[in-house]
Amino acid sequence: MKTSYKRELDHNYLILEQEEFQSNYQAGMLIKNRIPGLLECTLSRMDKDAAFYYEITSRQNLCLVLERRRLTVFQLEALLDGLLRTAESCEEYLLDTRALLLDPDYIYLDPDTWEFSFCLFPCYEGDMKSGLLELAEYLLDRLDKEDPGAVALGYEFYRMAGEENTSLEQILTKWKSTKKPEEKTEEAGDETEEVKEAPGAEPDVQAAQIQAVMEPLQHHSERGETTFLKKTPGLVLRSENPSYPSMEITGEQFVIGKKKDVVDGFIKARGISRFHGKISKENGIYYLTDLNSTNGTFLNGGRLEVNEKARIRSGDHVGFADVKYVVDLSGELLYNKNEREETFSGLISRTAGKEKQNDI
């Protein structure tokens, strides 16, 4: 099975290719119907070979989403509910659930609603027990350990997946029979309160703390305007538009998008996808990757394919939809007027937050 991705107009596709393909019942049902719980699919024939195009527009795979967050009981239940509904759809359409790809790279969801869509590849007859156990192990490593419900459910799913002579239908039926009706669970971490200023802190102390934090910033004159010059050890995306902030990338993975609570670089602009693009560092080299964005990720004017990864160098121009940046590897970040005010405000907030923690 060969995997690739492609963008056509406003649609993004996951493509699975099969050599020496012979039409079968499952392929016909998948292509001719919109089956609840399954990614929509079309077929392209090339002589004896075939390519299955799965619609993934506006969805992200589970692997990417869980890079940025831990699983709560609400999210884990949503995954199992999605699997259950998909298994029921497969039964209704006489499809074999062993053709479901349970690798997190092929499980897609809407990051806002946690509505899942699964990939059924008609040419695949996997070991369901092995696939379930590997999925359960993957989920265990990504549980929110502070959520007792998530931990309990995660280990129960792992236990059931490890039972002898089990199947997806048996596990989900058993889980459904033991599931108790509960009130809707709030998704942890989505509505957290911002840290307020520490009460009672002496003005002189606060001023000294802010001054200490501001020491790395120096005044720098450019074209008659005062800006801040900040030294940073990583890559900098220098904004070409003062309406959008520049970004400094110091970690190994840096996701950019408009879903503020889970991305590293937040861009509030029309045309930006929730998970739009990613910058990663591998062996000292930086790469730009498109994350199934609707309006594209660009490198030096060229549009990347879905999930395409390309090396970036100092001086390169990158764009997320219509928001453009210049890559800077010199370790200097120039702030414009708006960014300077936001930075100063953020420093005050963080300083006050540290003071509050010290008081506790």
C-alpha positions in Angstrom: 0.0 0.0 0.0 1.5 3.3 -1.1 0.4 6.5 0.6 0.4 10.0 -0.8 -1.5 13.3 -0.5 -2.9 15.7 -3.1 -4.7 19.0 -3.3 -7.2 19.6 -6.1 -8.9 23.1 -6.1 -10.5 23.4 -2.6 -10.2 19.7 -1.8 -7.5 17.7 -0.1 -7.1 13.9 -0.5 -5.3 11.0 1.2 -4.4 8.6 -1.6 -3.9 4.9 -1.1 -2.6 3.0 -4.1 -3.0 -0.7 -4.8 -1.2 -2.7 -7.5 -3.0 -5.4 -9.5 -6.3 -4.3 -8.1 -9.4 -6.4 -8.8 -12.8 -4.9 -8.1 -14.7 -6.3 -5.2 -17.9 -5.8 -3.2 -16.3 -3.6 -0.5 -14.8 -1.2 -3.0 -18.1 -0.9 -4.9 -20.0 -0.1 -1.7 -17.4 2.4 -0.5 -17.3 4.3 -3.7 -21.0 4.4 -4.4 -22.2 5.4 -0.9 -21.6 8.0 1.7 -21.2 5.7 4.7 -21.5 7.2 8.2 -18.1 7.1 10.0 -16.0 6.5 6.9 -14.1 9.0 4.8 -15.7 9.6 1.5 -13.8 7.8 -1.3 -13.5 7.9 -5.1 -11.5 5.5 -7.3 -9.1 6.2 -10.1 -7.9 3.3 -12.3 -4.5 3.1 -14.0 -4.4 0.0 -16.1 -4.3 -2.8 -13.6 -3.5 -0.5 -10.7 -5.9 1.6 -8.6 -5.8 4.7 -6.4 -8.4 5.4 -3.7 -8.9 9.1 -3.0 -10.2 9.8 0.5 -11.6 13.3 1.2 -9.8 14.8 4.2 -10.5 18.5 3.7 -10.8 20.4 7.0 -9.8 17.3 9.0 -6.6 16.4 10.8 -5.2 13.0 11.7 -5.2 11.9 15.3 -1.4 11.7 15.4 -1.0 15.4 14.7 -3.8 16.5 17.1 -2.3 14.5 20.0 1.1 16.0 19.4 -0.3 19.2 21.0 -2.5 17.9 23.8 -3.4 15.0 26.2 -6.5 12.9 25.8 -9.4 13.6 28.2 -12.2 11.2 29.0 -14.5 13.3 26.8 -12.1 12.9 23.8 -11.5 9.2 24.4 -15.2 8.5 24.6 -15.7 10.5 21.4 -13.1 8.2 19.7 -14.8 5.0 21.0 -18.2 6.3 20.1 -16.9 7.1 16.6 -15.5 3.6 16.3 -18.8 2.1 17.5 -20.8 4.0 14.9 -18.4 3.1 12.2 -18.6 -0.6 13.1 -22.4 -0.4 13.0 -22.2 1.2 9.6 -19.9 -1.5 8.4 -22.4 -4.1 9.6 -25.2 -2.3 7.8 -23.4 -2.2 4.5 -21.8 -5.7 4.9 -18.3 -4.3 5.1 -15.4 -6.1 6.8 -14.1 -4.1 9.8 -10.7 -5.8 9.3 -10.3 -3.4 6.4 -10.3 -0.4 8.8 -6.9 1.3 9.2 -6.5 1.8 12.9 -3.1 3.5 12.7 -3.5 7.1 14.1 -2.1 8.5 10.9 -5.3 7.3 9.1 -7.8 8.3 11.7 -9.2 11.7 11.0 -11.3 14.1 13.1 -12.7 17.6 13.3 -10.5 19.3 15.9 -13.4 21.4 17.1 -16.1 18.8 17.5 -14.0 15.6 17.8 -16.2 13.9 15.2 -14.2 11.0 13.8 -13.9 9.6 10.3 -12.1 6.3 9.6 -10.4 5.0 6.5 -11.5 1.7 5.1 -9.2 0.3 2.5 -10.9 -2.5 0.6 -7.6 -4.2 -0.3 -6.5 -4.5 3.4 -7.1 -7.5 5.6 -5.3 -6.6 8.8 -4.8 -8.4 12.1 -7.6 -6.7 14.0 -6.3 -7.9 17.4 -2.8 -6.4 16.7 -4.3 -3.2 15.3 -6.5 -2.7 18.4 -3.7 -3.4 20.8 -1.3 -1.0 19.1 -4.0 1.7 19.1 -4.7 1.1 22.8 -1.0 1.4 23.6 -0.7 4.6 21.6 -3.7 6.1 23.4 -2.3 5.1 26.9 0.9 7.1 26.2 -1.2 10.2 25.5 -3.8 10.2 28.3 -4.3 13.2 30.5 -3.0 11.6 33.7 -4.8 14.2 35.8 -8.1 13.0 34.4 -9.1 9.9 36.4 -11.9 9.1 33.9 -9.5 9.1 31.0 -7.0 6.9 32.8 -9.7 4.4 33.9 -11.2 4.2 30.4 -7.8 4.1 28.7 -6.6 1.1 30.7 -10.0 -0.7 30.4 -9.8 -0.3 26.6 -6.2 -1.6 26.7 -7.3 -4.6 28.8 -10.1 -5.5 26.5 -7.9 -5.1 23.4 -5.5 -7.6 24.9 -8.1 -10.4 25.5 -7.8 -13.6 23.5 -10.1 -14.1 20.4 -11.5 -10.6 20.6 -12.8 -8.4 17.8 -13.6 -4.7 17.3 -17.3 -5.4 17.5 -17.0 -7.4 20.8 -14.9 -4.8 22.5 -17.2 -1.9 21.5 -20.4 -3.9 22.4 -18.9 -4.7 25.8 -17.9 -1.0 26.4 -21.3 0.2 25.3 -23.1 -2.2 27.7 -21.0 -0.9 30.7 -21.1 2.8 29.8 -23.2 4.8 32.2 -25.2 7.8 31.0 -23.5 11.0 32.3 -23.8 14.7 31.9 -21.8 16.1 29.1 -18.2 16.3 30.0 -16.4 19.6 29.6 -13.3 19.4 27.6 -10.3 20.0 29.9 -8.1 22.9 29.1 -10.4 24.7 26.7 -11.7 27.4 29.1 -8.9 28.2 31.5 -8.7 31.5 33.3 -5.8 33.8 32.5 -3.4 34.5 35.3 -4.2 37.8 37.0 -1.8 40.2 38.5 -0.4 39.3 41.9 -2.3 41.2 44.5 -0.3 43.3 46.9 2.9 43.3 45.0 5.1 46.3 45.7 5.4 48.6 42.7 9.1 48.9 43.1 9.4 45.1 43.2 7.3 44.7 40.1 9.3 47.3 38.3 12.5 45.6 39.1 11.2 42.2 38.0 10.0 43.7 34.7 13.3 45.5 34.2 15.2 42.2 34.7 13.0 40.4 32.2 13.5 43.3 29.7 17.3 43.3 29.9 17.8 41.1 26.8 15.8 43.6 24.8 17.8 46.5 23.4 16.7 49.7 21.6 17.5 49.6 18.0 16.9 52.3 15.4 15.7 51.3 11.9 14.4 53.9 9.4 13.8 56.4 12.2 11.6 54.1 14.3 12.5 52.5 17.6 12.2 48.7 17.8 13.4 46.0 20.1 16.1 43.6 19.1 15.9 40.2 20.8 18.4 37.5 20.7 17.0 34.0 20.3 18.8 30.7 19.6 16.4 29.3 17.0 14.7 30.3 13.8 12.6 33.4 13.4 9.7 34.0 11.1 9.8 37.7 10.5 6.4 39.1 9.5 6.1 41.1 6.3 2.9 42.7 7.6 2.9 44.7 10.9 -0.7 43.4 11.6 0.7 40.0 12.3 3.4 39.2 14.9 6.8 37.7 14.1 7.4 34.2 15.5 10.5 32.6 17.1 10.8 28.9 16.8 13.1 27.3 19.4 11.7 23.7 19.8 11.7 20.7 17.6 8.1 21.1 16.5 6.2 24.3 16.0 2.6 24.2 14.7 1.0 27.3 13.2 -2.8 27.9 12.8 -5.8 29.7 14.2 -6.9 27.1 16.9 -5.3 29.2 19.6 -5.5 26.8 22.5 -3.5 24.0 20.8 -1.1 25.7 18.3 2.3 27.2 19.0 2.0 30.1 16.5 -1.4 31.7 16.5 -2.4 33.7 13.4 -5.8 35.4 13.5 -6.5 35.9 9.9 -9.0 35.0 7.2 -7.9 31.9 5.3 -5.8 30.4 8.1 -6.8 26.8 8.9 -7.0 25.5 12.5 -3.8 23.5 12.0 -2.3 25.2 9.0 1.5 24.5 8.8 4.4 23.2 10.9 8.1 24.0 11.2 10.2 21.1 12.5 13.9 20.8 13.2 15.7 17.6 12.3 19.5 17.2 12.8 19.9 20.9 12.8 17.9 21.4 9.6 14.6 23.2 9.5 11.6 22.0 7.5 8.2 23.5 6.5 5.2 21.2 6.2 1.7 21.9 5.1 -0.9 20.4 7.5 -3.8 19.8 5.2 -4.6 23.5 5.0 -7.4 24.8 2.9 -5.7 27.9 1.5 -2.2 26.6 1.3 1.3 26.8 2.7 3.9 28.5 0.4 7.6 28.5 0.1 9.2 31.1 -2.1 6.0 31.5 -4.0 5.4 27.8 -4.6 2.5 26.0 -2.9 3.3 22.9 -1.0 1.2 19.7 -1.5 -0.8 18.4 1.4 1.6 17.1 4.1 4.6 18.0 1.9 7.8 18.7 3.8 10.4 21.1 2.4 13.7 22.4 3.7 13.8 26.1 4.6 16.9 28.4 4.8 17.6 31.9 5.9 16.1 34.4 3.6 13.4 32.1 2.3 9.9 33.5 2.0 7.1 31.4 3.5 3.4 32.1 3.6 0.3 30.7 5.3 -2.6 31.6 3.1 -2.0 35.3 2.6 0.1 35.9 5.7 3.8 36.1 4.7 7.1 35.8 6.5 10.8 35.8 5.9 13.0 33.1 7.4 15.8 34.4 9.7 18.3 32.1 11.2 20.6 34.8 12.5 18.9 34.7 15.9 17.6 38.3 15.9 13.9 39.2 16.1 12.9 42.8 15.3 9.6 43.8 16.8 7.4 46.4 15.2 5.3 48.9 17.3 2.3 46.6 17.8 4.4 43.6 18.7 6.5 45.7 21.1 3.3 46.7 23.0 2.0 43.1 23.1 5.4 41.8 24.2 5.7 44.4 27.0 2.1 43.6 28.1 2.9 39.9 28.1 6.0 40.3 30.1 4.1 42.2 32.8 1.4 39.5 32.9 4.0 36.7 33.2 5.9 38.5 35.9 2.8 39.0 37.9 1.9 35.3 37.4 5.3 34.3 38.8 4.8 36.6 41.8 1.5 34.9 42.5 3.0 31.4 42.3 5.7 32.5 44.8 3.1 33.7 47.2 1.3 30.4 47.0 
